[in-house]
């Protein structure tokens, strides 16, 4: 809960390991992303694979780590 409140007070939120967050509680994670977006809080997130629910809601920019390819 502390993390959520801290996110809602920020101008920019960076989420590392987005898949881990999504897998733990998909509905709550998507709700948090929607709330951040509604508050015009910039979201920077990393995913191994972007979940379909996230792609359906957000426009996103994908940078590939070429060292991992």
C-alpha positions as CSV (number, residue, x, y, z in Angstrom):
1,X,0.0,0.0,0.0
2,X,2.9,2.4,0.7
3,X,4.2,1.8,-2.8
4,X,0.8,2.7,-4.3
5,X,0.5,5.9,-2.3
6,X,4.1,6.9,-3.2
7,X,3.3,6.2,-6.9
8,X,0.2,8.4,-6.8
9,X,2.2,11.3,-5.4
10,X,4.9,11.2,-8.1
11,X,5.3,12.9,-11.5
12,X,7.0,9.8,-13.0
13,X,6.7,6.2,-11.9
14,X,9.3,3.6,-13.0
15,X,8.2,0.0,-12.7
16,X,10.9,-2.7,-13.0
17,X,9.9,-6.2,-13.7
18,X,6.4,-5.3,-14.8
19,X,5.5,-9.0,-15.5
20,X,6.2,-9.9,-11.8
21,X,3.9,-7.1,-10.6
22,X,1.2,-8.1,-13.2
23,X,1.4,-11.8,-12.3
24,X,1.0,-11.2,-8.6
25,X,-2.3,-9.3,-9.0
26,X,-3.3,-8.5,-12.6
27,X,-6.5,-6.6,-11.8
28,X,-4.8,-4.4,-9.1
29,X,-1.8,-3.8,-11.3
30,X,-3.9,-2.7,-14.3
31,X,-6.1,-0.5,-12.0
32,X,-3.0,1.2,-10.7
33,X,-1.7,1.8,-14.2
34,X,-5.1,3.2,-15.2
35,X,-5.2,5.5,-12.1
36,X,-1.7,6.8,-12.8
37,X,-2.7,7.5,-16.4
38,X,-5.8,9.3,-15.3
39,X,-3.7,11.5,-13.0
40,X,-1.3,12.2,-15.9
41,X,1.6,10.5,-14.1
42,X,4.2,9.4,-16.6
43,X,4.8,5.6,-16.5
44,X,8.1,4.0,-17.4
45,X,7.9,0.2,-17.1
46,X,10.0,-2.8,-18.2
47,X,8.5,-6.1,-19.2
48,X,9.8,-9.4,-20.5
49,X,6.6,-9.6,-22.5
50,X,3.9,-6.8,-22.3
51,X,0.7,-8.4,-21.0
52,X,-2.3,-8.1,-23.4
53,X,-4.3,-6.2,-20.8
54,X,-1.6,-3.5,-20.6
55,X,-1.3,-3.3,-24.4
56,X,-5.1,-2.8,-24.7
57,X,-5.2,0.2,-22.4
58,X,-2.0,2.1,-23.2
59,X,0.0,3.3,-26.1
60,X,3.5,2.2,-25.5
61,X,6.9,2.6,-26.8
62,X,9.1,-0.5,-27.0
63,X,12.8,-0.4,-26.7
64,X,14.6,-3.6,-27.3
65,X,17.7,-4.4,-25.3
66,X,19.8,-5.6,-28.3
67,X,22.4,-7.1,-26.0
68,X,19.8,-9.6,-24.9
69,X,19.0,-10.7,-28.5
